[in-house]
Every structure is written in C-alpha cells, then in structure tokens.
Amino acid sequence: MFQETDVTVVSTSQEEVVVMWYHKLGRMLERGLKILMEHNLLPKLKDVVLPFYKHCVISNQHILKFASY
C-alpha cells in the first residue's frame, strides 16, 4: 500500500535567499530588506548583502516634477 517516493533536498546559499527576496519584493532597497529582516518578516534571512546590479542602477528612473506656472 505504501508508495516509494523520491525526496529532494535543496540547499540555498544566503546570497540566493537575499536575491530571491529582492526580486519577490519588487527590487526593494537593501535598507528596506534589513528593516524587514530585523522584524523577523523574511524567513531564512540572516544577513542582507545585495550584489551590485548595474542594470538596476542605470535604468533607475526619477520622477520629475512639472513646472508650476
């Protein structure tokens, strides 16, 4: 009656966990991730150090105010 099943163990590095949360939260700043980590809101996160993403920095768009007349 018992069926034999395969068990897969997945080991992720701390950097992979940080990057996963970075993408899941819409590319949140490192400071924001640290605040959430301090409040124990991000499971399995022990330290926040984001790798440098050149394309994120270059493509960062700033909102410009319209001139008031």
Biopython code that builds the backbone (N, CA, C, O; Angstrom):
import numpy as np
from Bio.PDB.StructureBuilder import StructureBuilder

atoms = [
    (1, "MET", "N", (0.804, -1.187, 0.000)),
    (1, "MET", "CA", (0.000, 0.000, 0.000)),
    (1, "MET", "C", (0.861, 1.272, 0.000)),
    (1, "MET", "O", (0.426, 2.306, -0.506)),
    (2, "PHE", "N", (2.071, 1.207, 0.558)),
    (2, "PHE", "CA", (2.952, 2.370, 0.572)),
    (2, "PHE", "C", (3.640, 2.517, -0.771)),
    (2, "PHE", "O", (4.027, 1.529, -1.395)),
    (3, "GLN", "N", (3.791, 3.760, -1.212)),
    (3, "GLN", "CA", (4.476, 4.022, -2.464)),
    (3, "GLN", "C", (5.854, 4.589, -2.179)),
    (3, "GLN", "O", (6.047, 5.347, -1.229)),
    (4, "GLU", "N", (6.787, 4.219, -2.999)),
    (4, "GLU", "CA", (8.145, 4.724, -2.864)),
    (4, "GLU", "C", (8.209, 6.094, -3.540)),
    (4, "GLU", "O", (7.765, 6.242, -4.679)),
    (5, "THR", "N", (8.749, 7.077, -2.861)),
    (5, "THR", "CA", (8.839, 8.425, -3.424)),
    (5, "THR", "C", (10.267, 8.913, -3.382)),
    (5, "THR", "O", (11.073, 8.475, -2.561)),
    (6, "ASP", "N", (10.562, 9.823, -4.276)),
    (6, "ASP", "CA", (11.884, 10.446, -4.290)),
    (6, "ASP", "C", (11.842, 11.702, -3.426)),
    (6, "ASP", "O", (10.871, 12.458, -3.451)),
    (7, "VAL", "N", (12.895, 11.905, -2.673)),
    (7, "VAL", "CA", (12.989, 13.077, -1.817)),
    (7, "VAL", "C", (14.146, 13.927, -2.329)),
    (7, "VAL", "O", (15.253, 13.431, -2.540)),
    (8, "THR", "N", (13.875, 15.198, -2.522)),
    (8, "THR", "CA", (14.904, 16.114, -2.991)),
    (8, "THR", "C", (15.198, 17.112, -1.879)),
    (8, "THR", "O", (14.292, 17.722, -1.310)),
    (9, "VAL", "N", (16.480, 17.263, -1.584)),
    (9, "VAL", "CA", (16.898, 18.229, -0.574)),
    (9, "VAL", "C", (17.528, 19.396, -1.313)),
    (9, "VAL", "O", (18.455, 19.223, -2.105)),
    (10, "VAL", "N", (17.013, 20.584, -1.043)),
    (10, "VAL", "CA", (17.511, 21.773, -1.708)),
    (10, "VAL", "C", (18.259, 22.622, -0.690)),
    (10, "VAL", "O", (17.734, 22.962, 0.371)),
    (11, "SER", "N", (19.469, 22.947, -1.030)),
    (11, "SER", "CA", (20.271, 23.800, -0.166)),
    (11, "SER", "C", (20.528, 25.104, -0.906)),
    (11, "SER", "O", (21.059, 25.101, -2.017)),
    (12, "THR", "N", (20.153, 26.210, -0.292)),
    (12, "THR", "CA", (20.373, 27.502, -0.928)),
    (12, "THR", "C", (21.322, 28.320, -0.079)),
    (12, "THR", "O", (21.300, 28.260, 1.150)),
    (13, "SER", "N", (22.152, 29.081, -0.759)),
    (13, "SER", "CA", (23.088, 29.935, -0.036)),
    (13, "SER", "C", (22.357, 31.177, 0.469)),
    (13, "SER", "O", (21.258, 31.490, 0.011)),
    (14, "GLN", "N", (22.964, 31.864, 1.394)),
    (14, "GLN", "CA", (22.372, 33.073, 1.959)),
    (14, "GLN", "C", (22.203, 34.140, 0.875)),
    (14, "GLN", "O", (21.223, 34.883, 0.881)),
    (15, "GLU", "N", (23.158, 34.213, -0.052)),
    (15, "GLU", "CA", (23.070, 35.189, -1.144)),
    (15, "GLU", "C", (21.869, 34.896, -2.038)),
    (15, "GLU", "O", (21.189, 35.821, -2.483)),
    (16, "GLU", "N", (21.605, 33.623, -2.303)),
    (16, "GLU", "CA", (20.450, 33.251, -3.124)),
    (16, "GLU", "C", (19.136, 33.628, -2.438)),
    (16, "GLU", "O", (18.187, 34.046, -3.102)),
    (17, "VAL", "N", (19.079, 33.483, -1.123)),
    (17, "VAL", "CA", (17.870, 33.839, -0.373)),
    (17, "VAL", "C", (17.657, 35.351, -0.429)),
    (17, "VAL", "O", (16.528, 35.809, -0.605)),
    (18, "VAL", "N", (18.733, 36.130, -0.280)),
    (18, "VAL", "CA", (18.623, 37.585, -0.344)),
    (18, "VAL", "C", (18.134, 38.014, -1.724)),
    (18, "VAL", "O", (17.241, 38.855, -1.832)),
    (19, "VAL", "N", (18.711, 37.442, -2.778)),
    (19, "VAL", "CA", (18.319, 37.795, -4.141)),
    (19, "VAL", "C", (16.868, 37.396, -4.404)),
    (19, "VAL", "O", (16.138, 38.121, -5.080)),
    (20, "MET", "N", (16.449, 36.246, -3.872)),
    (20, "MET", "CA", (15.061, 35.815, -4.037)),
    (20, "MET", "C", (14.107, 36.846, -3.435)),
    (20, "MET", "O", (13.139, 37.243, -4.084)),
    (21, "TRP", "N", (14.372, 37.288, -2.190)),
    (21, "TRP", "CA", (13.517, 38.279, -1.551)),
    (21, "TRP", "C", (13.602, 39.615, -2.271)),
    (21, "TRP", "O", (12.599, 40.323, -2.365)),
    (22, "TYR", "N", (14.772, 39.978, -2.781)),
    (22, "TYR", "CA", (14.960, 41.220, -3.534)),
    (22, "TYR", "C", (14.015, 41.254, -4.739)),
    (22, "TYR", "O", (13.365, 42.268, -4.995)),
    (23, "HIS", "N", (13.944, 40.152, -5.467)),
    (23, "HIS", "CA", (13.077, 40.086, -6.644)),
    (23, "HIS", "C", (11.604, 39.955, -6.257)),
    (23, "HIS", "O", (10.748, 40.581, -6.882)),
    (24, "LYS", "N", (11.301, 39.164, -5.252)),
    (24, "LYS", "CA", (9.907, 38.990, -4.831)),
    (24, "LYS", "C", (9.289, 40.287, -4.339)),
    (24, "LYS", "O", (8.090, 40.508, -4.510)),
    (25, "LEU", "N", (10.092, 41.141, -3.733)),
    (25, "LEU", "CA", (9.577, 42.393, -3.181)),
    (25, "LEU", "C", (9.760, 43.572, -4.133)),
    (25, "LEU", "O", (9.757, 44.727, -3.706)),
    (26, "GLY", "N", (9.918, 43.283, -5.409)),
    (26, "GLY", "CA", (9.968, 44.352, -6.407)),
    (26, "GLY", "C", (11.235, 45.177, -6.374)),
    (26, "GLY", "O", (11.185, 46.400, -6.509)),
    (27, "ARG", "N", (12.368, 44.526, -6.196)),
    (27, "ARG", "CA", (13.678, 45.176, -6.157)),
    (27, "ARG", "C", (13.771, 46.215, -5.043)),
    (27, "ARG", "O", (14.200, 47.348, -5.258)),
    (28, "MET", "N", (13.361, 45.800, -3.855)),
    (28, "MET", "CA", (13.410, 46.661, -2.675)),
    (28, "MET", "C", (14.856, 46.997, -2.327)),
    (28, "MET", "O", (15.758, 46.187, -2.542)),
    (29, "LEU", "N", (15.069, 48.181, -1.796)),
    (29, "LEU", "CA", (16.401, 48.599, -1.391)),
    (29, "LEU", "C", (16.941, 47.710, -0.270)),
    (29, "LEU", "O", (16.183, 47.108, 0.491)),
    (30, "GLU", "N", (18.259, 47.647, -0.190)),
    (30, "GLU", "CA", (18.912, 46.841, 0.847)),
    (30, "GLU", "C", (18.486, 47.295, 2.240)),
    (30, "GLU", "O", (18.301, 46.470, 3.135)),
    (31, "ARG", "N", (18.331, 48.595, 2.422)),
    (31, "ARG", "CA", (17.903, 49.143, 3.712)),
    (31, "ARG", "C", (16.526, 48.613, 4.102)),
    (31, "ARG", "O", (16.301, 48.266, 5.262)),
    (32, "GLY", "N", (15.610, 48.548, 3.146)),
    (32, "GLY", "CA", (14.267, 48.026, 3.409)),
    (32, "GLY", "C", (14.294, 46.555, 3.768)),
    (32, "GLY", "O", (13.571, 46.118, 4.664)),
    (33, "LEU", "N", (15.131, 45.781, 3.069)),
    (33, "LEU", "CA", (15.258, 44.356, 3.385)),
    (33, "LEU", "C", (15.810, 44.162, 4.794)),
    (33, "LEU", "O", (15.382, 43.257, 5.509)),
    (34, "LYS", "N", (16.762, 45.011, 5.196)),
    (34, "LYS", "CA", (17.334, 44.905, 6.541)),
    (34, "LYS", "C", (16.282, 45.187, 7.618)),
    (34, "LYS", "O", (16.251, 44.529, 8.658)),
    (35, "ILE", "N", (15.423, 46.174, 7.353)),
    (35, "ILE", "CA", (14.363, 46.503, 8.312)),
    (35, "ILE", "C", (13.407, 45.326, 8.461)),
    (35, "ILE", "O", (13.042, 44.956, 9.577)),
    (36, "LEU", "N", (12.999, 44.736, 7.336)),
    (36, "LEU", "CA", (12.106, 43.572, 7.389)),
    (36, "LEU", "C", (12.772, 42.392, 8.085)),
    (36, "LEU", "O", (12.119, 41.658, 8.826)),
    (37, "MET", "N", (14.078, 42.207, 7.850)),
    (37, "MET", "CA", (14.813, 41.113, 8.487)),
    (37, "MET", "C", (14.865, 41.319, 10.005)),
    (37, "MET", "O", (14.707, 40.367, 10.770)),
    (38, "GLU", "N", (15.087, 42.565, 10.436)),
    (38, "GLU", "CA", (15.161, 42.862, 11.870)),
    (38, "GLU", "C", (13.839, 42.595, 12.569)),
    (38, "GLU", "O", (13.823, 42.286, 13.761)),
    (39, "HIS", "N", (12.733, 42.709, 11.851)),
    (39, "HIS", "CA", (11.414, 42.423, 12.409)),
    (39, "HIS", "C", (10.994, 40.966, 12.184)),
    (39, "HIS", "O", (9.834, 40.609, 12.393)),
    (40, "ASN", "N", (11.944, 40.131, 11.756)),
    (40, "ASN", "CA", (11.720, 38.699, 11.509)),
    (40, "ASN", "C", (10.573, 38.438, 10.529)),
    (40, "ASN", "O", (9.787, 37.511, 10.722)),
    (41, "LEU", "N", (10.482, 39.247, 9.491)),
    (41, "LEU", "CA", (9.423, 39.094, 8.499)),
    (41, "LEU", "C", (9.884, 38.354, 7.243)),
    (41, "LEU", "O", (9.068, 38.029, 6.380)),
    (42, "LEU", "N", (11.188, 38.086, 7.136)),
    (42, "LEU", "CA", (11.720, 37.367, 5.986)),
    (42, "LEU", "C", (12.353, 36.061, 6.466)),
    (42, "LEU", "O", (13.468, 36.068, 6.987)),
    (43, "PRO", "N", (11.647, 34.942, 6.293)),
    (43, "PRO", "CA", (12.171, 33.665, 6.779)),
    (43, "PRO", "C", (13.497, 33.297, 6.114)),
    (43, "PRO", "O", (13.738, 33.612, 4.949)),
    (44, "LYS", "N", (14.338, 32.631, 6.878)),
    (44, "LYS", "CA", (15.638, 32.110, 6.434)),
    (44, "LYS", "C", (16.646, 33.186, 6.072)),
    (44, "LYS", "O", (17.663, 32.884, 5.448)),
    (45, "LEU", "N", (16.393, 34.427, 6.445)),
    (45, "LEU", "CA", (17.327, 35.501, 6.132)),
    (45, "LEU", "C", (18.085, 35.884, 7.390)),
    (45, "LEU", "O", (17.493, 36.249, 8.405)),
    (46, "LYS", "N", (19.419, 35.794, 7.304)),
    (46, "LYS", "CA", (20.249, 36.083, 8.470)),
    (46, "LYS", "C", (21.044, 37.369, 8.301)),
    (46, "LYS", "O", (21.371, 38.034, 9.285)),
    (47, "ASP", "N", (21.357, 37.724, 7.055)),
    (47, "ASP", "CA", (22.125, 38.926, 6.779)),
    (47, "ASP", "C", (21.740, 39.420, 5.393)),
    (47, "ASP", "O", (21.402, 38.620, 4.522)),
    (48, "VAL", "N", (21.788, 40.724, 5.183)),
    (48, "VAL", "CA", (21.401, 41.289, 3.894)),
    (48, "VAL", "C", (22.595, 41.976, 3.263)),
    (48, "VAL", "O", (23.049, 43.018, 3.734)),
    (49, "VAL", "N", (23.096, 41.383, 2.197)),
    (49, "VAL", "CA", (24.133, 41.990, 1.380)),
    (49, "VAL", "C", (23.755, 41.709, -0.063)),
    (49, "VAL", "O", (23.870, 40.580, -0.541)),
    (50, "LEU", "N", (23.303, 42.746, -0.749)),
    (50, "LEU", "CA", (22.880, 42.581, -2.138)),
    (50, "LEU", "C", (24.072, 42.718, -3.077)),
    (50, "LEU", "O", (24.944, 43.561, -2.868)),
    (51, "PRO", "N", (24.103, 41.885, -4.107)),
    (51, "PRO", "CA", (25.135, 42.078, -5.129)),
    (51, "PRO", "C", (24.825, 43.345, -5.929)),
    (51, "PRO", "O", (23.681, 43.798, -5.949)),
    (52, "PHE", "N", (25.817, 43.907, -6.577)),
    (52, "PHE", "CA", (25.626, 45.115, -7.370)),
    (52, "PHE", "C", (24.984, 44.750, -8.695)),
    (52, "PHE", "O", (25.529, 43.952, -9.457)),
    (53, "TYR", "N", (23.826, 45.333, -8.970)),
    (53, "TYR", "CA", (23.125, 45.114, -10.233)),
    (53, "TYR", "C", (23.242, 46.380, -11.069)),
    (53, "TYR", "O", (22.508, 47.346, -10.861)),
    (54, "LYS", "N", (24.172, 46.364, -12.017)),
    (54, "LYS", "CA", (24.430, 47.539, -12.839)),
    (54, "LYS", "C", (23.175, 47.980, -13.591)),
    (54, "LYS", "O", (22.885, 49.175, -13.661)),
    (55, "HIS", "N", (22.425, 47.022, -14.154)),
    (55, "HIS", "CA", (21.241, 47.381, -14.939)),
    (55, "HIS", "C", (20.164, 48.045, -14.083)),
    (55, "HIS", "O", (19.401, 48.867, -14.589)),
    (56, "CYS", "N", (20.089, 47.703, -12.794)),
    (56, "CYS", "CA", (19.105, 48.331, -11.919)),
    (56, "CYS", "C", (19.490, 49.783, -11.630)),
    (56, "CYS", "O", (18.628, 50.659, -11.563)),
    (57, "VAL", "N", (20.777, 50.028, -11.462)),
    (57, "VAL", "CA", (21.251, 51.377, -11.156)),
    (57, "VAL", "C", (21.131, 52.267, -12.394)),
    (57, "VAL", "O", (20.693, 53.413, -12.297)),
    (58, "ILE", "N", (21.516, 51.744, -13.543)),
    (58, "ILE", "CA", (21.478, 52.522, -14.781)),
    (58, "ILE", "C", (20.046, 52.832, -15.189)),
    (58, "ILE", "O", (19.760, 53.939, -15.644)),
    (59, "SER", "N", (19.142, 51.870, -15.034)),
    (59, "SER", "CA", (17.774, 52.068, -15.502)),
    (59, "SER", "C", (16.866, 52.710, -14.457)),
    (59, "SER", "O", (15.658, 52.817, -14.667)),
    (60, "ASN", "N", (17.436, 53.135, -13.339)),
    (60, "ASN", "CA", (16.633, 53.779, -12.297)),
    (60, "ASN", "C", (16.041, 55.066, -12.848)),
    (60, "ASN", "O", (16.764, 55.943, -13.319)),
    (61, "GLN", "N", (14.730, 55.170, -12.786)),
    (61, "GLN", "CA", (14.058, 56.353, -13.314)),
    (61, "GLN", "C", (13.654, 57.269, -12.164)),
    (61, "GLN", "O", (13.196, 56.811, -11.118)),
    (62, "HIS", "N", (13.827, 58.533, -12.372)),
    (62, "HIS", "CA", (13.463, 59.520, -11.363)),
    (62, "HIS", "C", (12.222, 60.272, -11.817)),
    (62, "HIS", "O", (12.081, 60.582, -13.000)),
    (63, "ILE", "N", (11.341, 60.562, -10.905)),
    (63, "ILE", "CA", (10.136, 61.316, -11.218)),
    (63, "ILE", "C", (10.472, 62.805, -11.168)),
    (63, "ILE", "O", (10.946, 63.320, -10.155)),
    (64, "LEU", "N", (10.218, 63.471, -12.271)),
    (64, "LEU", "CA", (10.469, 64.905, -12.337)),
    (64, "LEU", "C", (9.157, 65.641, -12.138)),
    (64, "LEU", "O", (8.126, 65.252, -12.687)),
    (65, "LYS", "N", (9.200, 66.689, -11.364)),
    (65, "LYS", "CA", (8.009, 67.498, -11.134)),
    (65, "LYS", "C", (7.732, 68.378, -12.347)),
    (65, "LYS", "O", (8.647, 68.844, -13.026)),
    (66, "PHE", "N", (6.467, 68.587, -12.593)),
    (66, "PHE", "CA", (6.084, 69.516, -13.643)),
    (66, "PHE", "C", (6.346, 70.941, -13.152)),
    (66, "PHE", "O", (6.198, 71.247, -11.969)),
    (67, "ALA", "N", (6.732, 71.785, -14.076)),
    (67, "ALA", "CA", (6.958, 73.177, -13.711)),
    (67, "ALA", "C", (5.625, 73.836, -13.392)),
    (67, "ALA", "O", (4.639, 73.633, -14.101)),
    (68, "SER", "N", (5.598, 74.616, -12.339)),
    (68, "SER", "CA", (4.360, 75.325, -11.993)),
    (68, "SER", "C", (4.439, 76.735, -12.565)),
    (68, "SER", "O", (5.444, 77.430, -12.416)),
    (69, "TYR", "N", (3.364, 77.138, -13.220)),
    (69, "TYR", "CA", (3.331, 78.458, -13.880)),
    (69, "TYR", "C", (2.483, 79.406, -13.120)),
    (69, "TYR", "O", (2.337, 80.561, -13.520)),
]
sb = StructureBuilder()
sb.init_structure("model")
sb.init_model(0)
sb.init_chain("A")
sb.init_seg("    ")
for serial, (resi, resn, name, xyz) in enumerate(atoms, 1):
    if name == "N":
        sb.init_residue(resn, " ", resi, " ")
    sb.init_atom(name, np.array(xyz, "f"), 0.0, 1.0, " ", f" {name:<3s}", serial, name[0])
structure = sb.get_structure()
